[in-house]
Amino acid sequence: MSKQKDHVVDIMDKWYKAMEENKISVQPKASTILGTILADYTISTEPIARDIWADALKVKGGEFAGWYEGLSKSEKLEYEQGRFKAAKLFDPRESAKQLLKG
């Protein structure tokens, strides 16, 4: 439980710093309420799995090359698998082939 409290303290410190940088503040009671609410949650330090394909769809055209080069080998493989799957699902030539076969 002490690790949980450490995470709450870290979050609250980051929150206070962000508010200070933006020149905003809240009443002390609001901070207490937020801290109490955060203490009720389990906060994991495990990294959240990244969805490479979803990220790729958000990258602007001119930024794509730099984004792609920043991927690890496994992330590039995941991207290519997603691209291949999307091509098979949405390529109009694939549906035309199906019509001709039938």
PyMOL commands that set and color helices and strands:
alter all, ss='L'
color gray80, all
select helices_A, chain A and resi 2-21+28-39+52-58+61-69+73-90+92-101
alter helices_A, ss='H'
color red, helices_A
deselect
rebuild
show_as cartoon
